[in-house]
Amino acid sequence: MTSAAPPAGLVERLRAAGCVYAEDEAALLVEAAEGDEHLERLVAERVAGTPLEQVVGWAEFCGLRIAVAPTVFVPRRRTELLVRIALEVLSPGDVVVDLGCGTGAIGAALLAAGPGLDVWAVDLDPAAVACAGRNLPPGRVRPGDLYAGLPVTLRGRVALVAANAPYVPTSAIDTMPPEARDHEARLALDGGPDGLDVQRRVIAEARGWLAPGGRVLVETSLRQAERTRAAMEAAGLLADVRHDPDLDGTVAVGRLPTVTPLVV
């Protein structure tokens, strides 16, 4: 089926509003619209600065269309590095936890690529919980503050914790692009004075939930990576940092050592 051509002038309107990929965006808006009046509303939202993903209702992530919603953090391509690293170590039946899940994109991508995983997701923001519920199986998205939202039966059984926790320093929020600053919940962006407040909590509390040999994957920035690694080492985890310049993605990887029996 051939997509309809964008109406005359649409590409120019988007380009004038600062949309770098105006032709591509015009095609997506036309695809999402249910008639001319609806298209005009969508275009007006985009021209006003609403992220394209929130306008059309989905974002592409790891080859999937992930449902998004107003104010919910839009998944970024750089987070695909975290998914790739997770898939290197996971096996069917493993318990995976997506903390601060937002849309649930990480959990959805892992389920799509690694069938048989036991995926759970948690977020403190009710809008994110509702949105993630559209991308993950029923009953697997829980409201709560990090680990507090998980069933206690998962303690000591988790193979992998994935966290794209907020890591923007509070003082830098105002310098972010308006699409993020003005349209995504501050809760999903603000990482505290140095950007690592939520990361530290994810890392410090991980030991009580991980199975022996389990891992914590935390998205961070290249500038903050050594401090994220240090937090993992301080929590008794074996830590490393992975970076992909093509994705501009950086992930700190912490592993809980396997308990070795004492030799008498």
ABEGO torsion letter per residue (X at the ends): XBBBBBBBGAAAAAAAAGBABAAAAAAAAAAABBEAAAAAAAAAAAAAGBBAAAAAGBBBBGGBBBBBBBGBBBBBAAAAAAAAAAAAABBBGBBBBBBGAEAGAAAAAAAAABBGBBBBBBBABAAAAAAAAAABBBGABBBEBEAAABBAAABGABABBBBBBBABBAAAAAABBAAAAAABBAAAABAEAAGAAAAAAAAAAAAAABBBGBBBBBBBBAAAAAAAAAAAAAAGBBBBBBBBAAAGBBBBBBBBBBBBBBBX
